[in-house]
Amino acid sequence: MAEHTIKDRYEIHKLQPKHLPWAKAIITHSNVFHSPVWPAIYPENKAQRAYAVFSACHSMMLHQIDSGLSYGVFDTQYKFKRAESAAAAAGGGEGALYWDASANPDATAEELLAQMDFPLVSIAMALDQFNPLDELQIGPLIESLPFYADLYHEFEKLDTREASSWKATALGQVMLRNGTSTRADYERAGVMKELAYFLMRRAAEQRFRGVSIECLHDAVCHVWTNPPEPFKATLIAQFNVNQYQKEGEDGKLYSDVNQLASRVFVELK
């Protein structure tokens, strides 16, 4: 049964391990090809990078699905592109993913999107801050997207809060939102905001006191800095990627990437 319905068409469901390949494909395709940051920083060999990110994010995404705090939006009116995808769904599956690095190493964004033949259209990944990701889980992703490590290092440098003022001391206190992605063919469906608000309300029902999220997209930042009442959002840290300068190095590394990176904390009680 759906946790929540959007516009009488889309349903929000808790993600399960069987959804892992689809969630990995969505977050990979969205970030490598459509993010305002990653394609600008890494404009070359996008297909190869996509395949690498897809593999590298496995442990991170599985950890978040296993947390029971990650959700996805499913299109109940989705029409399968291939007969075999529909057959998989009829057999109790969710459709199919047809990415194949060996068969199509130079695939375009459009080709990879067409090979994502399943009704999952948007995801919101999360985990409990008291059960964080470890270096082994995020290491492969940093190899594929090196700026990922720099990004979080910069947030930690700019975040001046006392750790005791917000960090979790036990499970069920602070939720970390770590990955918001919507498929390119559903970006105008209006599901991201609904999913974000659903997560805030669900976290409050579960008695979390707050949600922390890092945003690399203006629309996502706008939603999380303007939560529904009675929740309160605070912009904790923010910098423009085009002003980022690595410690010990001269010059701005990504001067042509005009995008604000933001850390937001939403108080739920």
KEMARPA-779660 format. One record per atom (N, C-alpha, C, O, CB): residue in one letter; x, y, z. Coordinates in steps of 0.2 Angstrom, whole numbers, plus 5000, padded with zeros to 4 digits. Glycine has a CB too. Layout:
AXYZ;...
This chain:
M500449945000;M500050005000;M500450065000;M501050075003;M499550005006;A500250114996;A500650174996;A500650215002;A500150215006;A500350224990;E501250245004;E501250285010;E500950355009;E500650385013;E502050305012;H500950375002;H500650445001;H500550444993;H500950414989;H501050505003;T499950474991;T499850484984;T499850554982;T499650604985;T499150454982;I500150564976;I500250634973;I499850644967;I499950604962;I501050654972;K499450684966;K499050704960;K498650644957;K498650634951;K499550734955;D498450594962;D498050544959;D498450494954;D498150454951;D497450564957;R499150504954;R499550464949;R500150434952;R500350384951;R499650514943;Y500450474956;Y501150454959;Y501050434966;Y500650454970;Y501650514959;E501350374968;E501350344974;E502050344978;E502550334974;E501050274974;I502050364984;I502650364988;I502750294991;I502250284995;I502750424993;H503250264991;H503350194994;H504050194997;H504550234994;H503250134989;K504150165003;K504850155006;K505250115001;K504950064998;K504750125013;L505850134999;L506250094995;L506450024998;L506650025004;L506850134993;Q506549974994;Q506749904997;Q507349884993;Q507449914988;Q506149854996;P507649834995;P508249814992;P508149794984;P508649804980;P508549754995;K507549774983;K507449754976;K507449824971;K507549814965;K506749724975;H507349874974;H507349944970;H508049964970;H508150024966;H506949994974;L508549934973;L509249964973;L509549984966;L509750034965;L509749914976;P509449934961;P509749954954;P509450014951;P509750054948;P509649894949;W508750024952;W508450074949;W508650144953;W508750194949;W507650064950;A508650144959;A508850204963;A509550224961;A509750284960;A508850184971;K510050174960;K510650184958;K510750224951;K511050264950;K511150124958;A510250194947;A510250224940;A510050294940;A510250334936;A509850174935;I509450304944;I509150374944;I509650424947;I509750474944;I508550374948;I510050404953;I510450454956;I511050464951;I511350524951;I510650434963;T511350414948;T511850414943;T511750464937;T512050504936;T512150344941;H511150444934;H510950484928;H510850554929;H511050594926;H510350454924;S510550564935;S510350634936;S510950674938;S511050734936;S509850634943;N511450644942;N512050684944;N512550694938;N512850744937;N512350654949;V512650634934;V513150644929;V512950684923;V513450714920;V513350574927;F512350684922;F512150714915;F511750784917;F511750824912;F511750674911;H511350784922;H510850844923;H511050884929;H510650934930;H510250814923;S511450874933;S511650914939;S511950984937;S512250984932;S512050874944;P511851034940;P512151094938;P512851094940;P513251144939;P511851154942;V513151044944;V513851044946;V514250994943;V514751004939;V513851034954;W514050924943;W514450874941;W514650874934;W515250864932;W514150814943;P514150884929;P514350884922;P514850944920;P515250934915;P513750894918;A514750994924;A515151054923;A515951044925;A516351064922;A514951114926;I515951004931;I516650994933;I516950934929;I517550934928;I516550974941;Y516550884927;Y516750824924;Y516450814917;Y515950774916;Y516750764928;P516550864912;P516250864906;P516350804901;P516050794896;P516350924903;E516950774902;E517150724897;E516950654900;E516850634905;E517950724896;N516950604895;N516850534896;N516250524901;N516350484906;N517450504899;K515650554899;K515150554904;K514850484905;K514650454910;K514550594902;A514850444899;A514550374899;A514950334904;A514750294908;A514450344892;Q515650334903;Q516050294907;Q516050314914;Q516050274919;Q516750304904;R515950384915;R515850404922;R515250374925;R515250364931;R515950484923;A514750384921;A514050354924;A514150284926;A513850264931;A513550364918;Y514450244922;Y514450174923;Y514850164930;Y514750124934;Y514850134918;A515450204930;A515850204936;A515450224943;A515550184948;A516450244935;V515050274942;V514750304948;V514150244950;V514050234956;V514350364946;F513850224945;F513350164946;F513650114950;F513250094955;F513050144940;S514250094949;S514550034953;S514750064959;S514750024964;S515150004949;A515050124959;A515350144965;A514850164971;A515050164977;A515750214964;C514250184969;C513750204974;C513350144977;C512950154981;C513250254971;H513550084975;H513150024978;H513150024985;H512550024988;H513449964975;S513650024989;S513650014996;S513350074999;S512950065004;S514350004999;M513450134997;M513150195000;M512350194999;M512050205004;M513350254997;M512150174993;M511450174992;M511050114996;M510550124998;M511250164985;L511450054996;L511150005000;L511050015007;L510549995010;L511549934999;H511550045010;H511550065017;H510950115018;H510650105024;H512250105019;Q510850155014;Q510250205015;Q509550165014;Q509050185018;Q510350265010;I509550125009;I508950085009;I508850045015;I508250035017;I508950045002;D509350005017;D509249965023;D509050005029;D508849975034;D509949925024;S509250075029;S509050115035;S508250115036;S508050135042;S509350185034;G507950105031;G507150105031;G506950185031;G506350195032;G506950075037;L507350225029;L507250295029;L507250325022;L507050385021;L507750335033;S507350285017;S507350315010;S506750295006;S506450245007;S507950285006;Y506450345002;Y505850334999;Y505850354992;Y506350384990;Y505250375002;G505450324988;G505350344981;G504650354978;G504250334982;G505650284977;V504650394973;V504050404970;V503950354963;V504350354959;V503950484967;F503350324963;F503250284958;F502650304953;F502150334956;F503050204960;D502750304947;D502150324942;D501750264941;D501850214938;D502450344936;T501050274944;T500650214943;T500350204936;T500050164934;T500050224947;Q500450264931;Q500250254924;Q500850244920;Q500850264914;Q499850324923;Y501450224922;Y502050214918;Y501850164913;Y501650114914;Y502650194923;K502150184907;K502050134901;K502750114899;K503250144898;K501750174895;F502850044899;F503450014898;F503650024891;F503250014886;F503449944900;K504350034890;K504550034883;K504649974880;K504649964873;K505250074883;R504849924883;R504949854881;R504549804884;R504349804889;R505749834882;A504349754879;A503949704882;A504149664887;A503849644892;A503749654876;E504849654887;E505149614893;E505149644899;E505149614905;E505849594891;S505149714899;S505049754905;S504349744908;S504349734914;S505249824904;A503849744904;A503149734906;A503149664909;A502749654914;A502649744901;A503449614906;A503349544908;A503749544915;A503449504919;A503749504903;A504249574916;A504549574923;A504149604928;A504149574934;A505249614922;A503749654926;A503349694931;A502749644933;A502549634938;A503049754928;A502449614927;A501949564928;A502149504933;A501649474936;A501649544922;G502749494933;G502949434937;G503149454944;G503449414948;G503549404934;G502949514946;G503149534953;G503749584953;G503849604959;G503149484957;G504049594947;G504549644947;G504349714947;G503749734947;G505049624942;E504849754945;E504649834944;E504849854938;E504849914937;E505049874950;G504949814933;G505249834926;G505949814926;G506149754928;G505149914926;A506349844922;A507049824921;A507549884919;A507249934917;A507049774915;L508149874920;L508649914919;L509149884914;L509349824915;L509049944925;Y509349914908;Y509649884903;Y510349914902;Y510649904896;Y509249894896;W510649944906;W511349974906;W511849924905;W511849874908;W511550024912;D512249934900;D512749884898;D513449914896;D513449934890;D512549824893;A513949924901;A514549964899;A514949924893;A515249964889;A514949964905;S514949864893;S515349834888;S514949834881;S515349844876;S515449754890;A514349834881;A513949834874;A513949904872;A513849914866;A513249804875;N513849954876;N513750024874;N514250074878;N513950114882;N513050044874;P514850074878;P515250114882;P515250184881;P515450224886;P516050094881;D514950204876;D514950284874;D514250304874;D514050344870;D515250294868;A513750274878;A513050284878;A512950364879;A513250394883;A512650244883;T512450384876;T512250454877;T511750454883;T511450404885;T511850484871;A511650514886;A511150524891;A510450504889;A510150474893;A511150594893;E510250514883;E509650494880;E509550414880;E509050384882;E509450524874;E510050384878;E510050314877;E510050284884;E509650234885;E510750284874;L510450304889;L510350274896;L509750284899;L509450244903;L510950304900;L509450344898;L508750364900;L508250314898;L507850284901;L508550434899;A508250294891;A507850254888;A507850184890;A507450144890;A507950254880;Q508450164893;Q508650094896;Q508450094903;Q508450034906;Q509350084895;M508150144906;M507850144913;M507150134912;M506750184913;M508050214917;D506950074911;D506250054910;D505850024916;D505749964917;D506250004904;F505750074921;F505450054927;F505050114929;F505150174928;F505950024932;P504550104934;P504050154936;P504350204942;P504050244944;P503450124938;L504950184944;L505250224950;L505450294946;L505850284942;L505750194953;V505250354948;V505450414945;V505750464949;V506150504946;V504750444942;S505750454955;S506150504960;S506250474966;S505950434969;S505650564961;I506850494969;I507050454975;I507350514980;I507550564978;I507650404974;A507250494987;A507550534992;A507850484997;A507550455001;A506950574996;M508550484997;M508950445001;M509050475007;M509150535008;M509550424997;A509050435013;A509250455019;A509550405024;A509450345022;A508550485022;L509850425029;L510050375034;L510050405041;L509950475041;L510750355032;D510150365046;D510150395053;D510850415054;D511350385053;D509950345058;Q510950485057;Q511550505058;Q511950465063;Q512650465062;Q511550575060;F511650425067;F512050385072;F512250325069;F512650285072;F511550375078;N512050305063;N512250245059;N512550275053;N512250255048;N511750195059;P513150305053;P513350345047;P513650295042;P513850235043;P513850395048;L513850325036;L514250285031;L514950285033;L515150325036;L514150325024;D515250235031;D516050225033;D516450245027;D516150245021;D516150165036;E517050245028;E517550265022;E517450215016;E517550225011;E518250275024;L517450145018;L517350095013;L516750105009;L516750085003;L517350025017;Q516250125012;Q515650135008;Q515650195003;Q515350194998;Q515050145013;I515950245005;I516050305001;I516650314997;I516650354992;I515850375005;G517150274999;G517750284995;G517750274988;G518050314984;G518250234998;P517350224985;P517350214978;P516950274974;P517150294969;P516950154976;L516550304978;L516150364975;L516650424974;L516550454969;L515550374979;I517050434979;I517550484979;I518050474973;I518250524970;I517850494986;E518250414972;E518650404966;E518350424960;E518650444955;E518850324966;S517650414959;S517350424953;S517150504953;S517150534947;S516650384952;L517050534958;L516850604959;L517250634964;L517050644970;L516050614960;P517950654963;P518350674968;P518150734972;P518250744978;P519050694965;F517750784968;F517550844972;F517050824977;F516950864982;F517250894967;Y516750764977;Y516250744983;Y516650754989;Y516350774994;Y516050674982;A517250734990;A517550734996;A517750814998;A517650835004;A518250694996;D517950854993;D518050924994;D517450954996;D517451005001;D518350954988;L516850944993;L516250974995;L516150965003;L515951015006;L515650944991;Y516150905005;Y515950895012;Y516550925017;Y516350945022;Y515950825014;H517150925015;H517650955018;H517551035019;H517651065025;H518350945015;E517251065014;E517151135014;E516551145019;E516551195022;E516951165007;F516051105018;F515451115023;F515651105030;F515451145034;F514951065021;E516051065032;E516351055038;E516751115041;E516651135047;E516750995039;K517051145036;K517451205038;K517051265039;K517151305044;K517951225032;L516451265035;L516051325036;L515451315041;L515251365044;L515651335029;D515351255044;D514851245049;D515151255055;D515551225058;D514651165048;T514951315058;T515251335065;T514851315071;T515051335077;T515251415065;R514351275070;R513951245076;R514351205081;R514851165078;R513351215074;E514251205087;E514551155092;E514151095090;E513551085089;E514451185099;A514651045090;A514350975088;A513750955093;A513350925091;A514850925088;S513850975099;S513350945104;S512750985103;S512250965106;S513650965111;S512651035099;S512051075098;S511551045093;S510951055093;S512251145096;W511850995089;W511450965084;W511550895083;W511050855080;W511451005078;K512150865084;K512250795082;K511950745086;K511850755092;K513050785082;A511750685083;A511450635087;A511850605092;A512450595091;A511150585082;T511550585097;T511850545103;T511550475103;T511850435107;T511850575109;A511050465099;A510750395099;A510350395092;A510250445089;A510350385105;L510150335091;L509750325085;L509050355085;L508850365091;L509650245083;G508750385080;G508150415080;G508150485082;G507550515083;G507750375084;Q508650515081;Q508750585083;Q508750635077;Q508450685076;Q509250605088;V509250625073;V509450665067;V509450625061;V509850575061;V510150705068;M509150645056;M509150605049;M509550645045;M509550705044;M508350605047;L509950615041;L510350645036;L510050625029;L509950565027;L511150615036;R509850675025;R509650665019;R510250665014;R510650715014;R509150725017;N510350615010;N510950615006;N510850584999;N510950524998;N511450565010;G510550624995;G510350604988;G509650614986;G509250584988;G510550534987;T509550674982;T508850684980;T508950684972;T509350724969;T508650754982;S508550644969;S508650644962;S507950624958;S507550584961;S509150594959;T507850654953;T507250644949;T507450624942;T507850664939;T506650704949;R507150574939;R507250564932;R507150624927;R506650664928;R506850504929;A507550634922;A507550684918;A506850694914;A506650744913;A508050684912;D506550634913;D505850644910;D505350654914;D504750654912;D505750574906;Y505450664921;Y504950684926;Y505150744930;Y504750754935;Y504850624931;E505550784928;E505850844931;E505250894932;E505250934937;E506350874928;R504750894928;R504250944928;R503550914931;R503050944931;R504150974921;A503650854934;A503050824937;A502850854943;A502250834946;A503150754937;G503250894947;G503150914953;G503150874959;G502850884964;G502450944953;V503550814958;V503550764964;V504050774969;V504050754974;V503650694961;M504650814967;M505150824972;M504950864978;M505150834984;M505750864969;K504550914978;K504350954983;K503850904988;K503950904994;K503951014981;E503450874985;E502950824988;E503350774992;E503150764998;E502450794983;L503850744989;L504250694992;L504650724998;L504650695003;L504750664987;A504950784997;A505250815003;A504850825009;A505050815014;A505650885000;Y504250855007;Y503750875013;Y503550805016;Y503450805022;Y503150915010;F503450755012;F503250695015;F503750665020;F503650645025;F503150645010;L504450675018;L504950645022;L505050685029;L505150655034;L505650655018;M504950755028;M504950795034;M504350775039;M504550765045;M504850865033;R503750765037;R503250745041;R503350675044;R503150655049;R502550745037;R503550625039;R503650555042;R504250555047;R504150525052;R503850515036;A504750595046;A505350595051;A505050625058;A505250605063;A505850645048;A504650675057;A504350705064;A503850645067;A503850645073;A503850765062;E503550615063;E503050555066;E503550505069;E503350475074;E502650525060;Q504150495067;Q504550445069;Q504950475075;Q505450445078;Q505050425064;R504850535077;R505150575083;R505850595082;R506250605086;R505050535089;F506050605075;F506750635074;F506650705076;F506150735075;F506950625067;R507150735079;R507150805080;R507350855075;R507250915075;R507550825086;G507750825070;G507950865064;G508150825058;G508350765059;G508450915067;V508250865053;V508450835046;V509050875044;V508950935043;V507850825041;S509550845042;S510150885039;S510150865032;S510150805030;S510750875043;I510250915027;I510350905020;I510850945017;I510851005018;I509650905017;E511250925012;E511650965008;E511350965001;E511150914998;E512350935007;C511251024998;C510951044992;C511451064987;C511851114988;C510351084993;L511451044981;L511851064975;L511351084969;L511551094964;L512251014973;H510751104971;H510251124966;H509851184969;H509551174975;H509851064963;D509651234966;D509251294968;D508551264970;D508351284976;D509251344964;A508251224966;A507551204968;A507551164974;A507051174978;A507251164962;V508051124975;V508051074981;V508151124987;V507851114992;V508551024980;C508651164987;C508751214992;C508151254994;C508051265000;C509351264990;H507851274989;H507251314990;H506651274994;H506351304999;H506851344984;V506551214992;V506051174996;V506251165003;V505851165007;V506051104992;W506951145004;W507151125011;W507251185015;W507151185021;W507751085010;T507351245012;T507351305017;T506651335018;T506551385021;T507851355013;N506151315015;N505451335016;N505051275017;N504551255013;N505251375009;P505151245023;P504751185025;P504051205027;P503851265029;P505051145030;P503551155027;P502851165029;P502851185037;P503351155040;P502451115028;E502451215039;E502351225047;E502151165050;E501851125047;E501851285048;P502451145056;P502751195060;P503551195060;P503851215065;P502551185068;F503751165055;F504551145055;F504851215053;F504651265050;F504651095049;K505451215055;K505951275054;K506551255051;K506951215054;K506051315061;A506751295046;A507351285042;A507951335044;A507751395044;A507251275035;T508551315044;T509051355045;T509651345040;T509851285039;T509351355052;L509851395036;L510451385032;L511051385036;L511251435038;L510451445026;I511351335036;I511951325041;I512551345037;I513051375040;I512051255043;A512651325031;A513351345027;A513151345020;A512751315017;A513851295029;Q513451395016;Q513351405009;Q513951435006;Q514351475009;Q512751445008;F514151405000;F514651434996;F514551424989;F514251374987;F515351404998;N514851464985;N514751454977;N515351414975;N515951424977;N514751524974;V515151364971;V515651314969;V516251354965;V516851334965;V515351264964;N516051414961;N516551444957;N517051484962;N517551514959;N516151494953;Q516851484968;Q517351524973;Q517751474977;Q518251494981;Q516951564978;Y517651404976;Y518051354980;Y518751354978;Y518951354972;Y517751284978;Q519151354983;Q519851354982;Q520151304987;Q520051304993;Q520251424984;K520451254985;K520751194989;K521351224993;K521751264991;K520951134984;E521351204999;E521851225004;E522551205001;E522651144999;E521751195011;G523051255001;G523651234999;G523851244991;G524351234989;G523851175001;E523251264988;E523351274980;E523151344978;E522651374982;E522851214977;D523351364973;D523251434970;D522651424965;D522551374962;D523851464967;G522251474965;G521751484960;G521051444962;G521051404966;G521951454954;K520551464959;K519951434960;K519851384954;K519851394948;K519351484959;L519651324957;L519751264952;L519151254948;L519151234942;L519751194957;Y518551284950;Y517951274946;Y517651344945;Y517051354946;Y517451224949;S517951394942;S517751464941;S517151464937;S516751514937;S518251504939;D517051414932;D516451424928;D515851384930;D515351384927;D516651394921;V515851364936;V515251324939;V514951364944;V515051374950;V515551254943;N514451404942;N514051454946;N513451424949;N512951424947;N513851514941;Q513651384955;Q513051354958;Q513251354966;Q513751344968;Q513051284956;L512751374970;L512751374977;L512751304980;L512251264978;L512251424980;A513151294984;A513151224988;A512951244995;A513251294998;A513851184988;S512351214997;S512051235004;S511951175009;S511851125006;S511451265003;R512151185015;R511951145020;R511351175024;R511351225027;R512551125025;V510851135025;V510151155028;V510051105034;V510051045033;V509651165023;F509751135039;F509551095045;F508851115046;F508651175047;F509951105051;V508351065046;V507651075047;V507451045054;V507550985056;V507251045042;E507251095059;E507051075065;E506351045065;E505851085062;E507151135070;L506250985068;L505550955067;L505150965074;L504550955074;L505650885066;K505550985079;K505250995086;K505651035090;K505551045096;K505050925089;
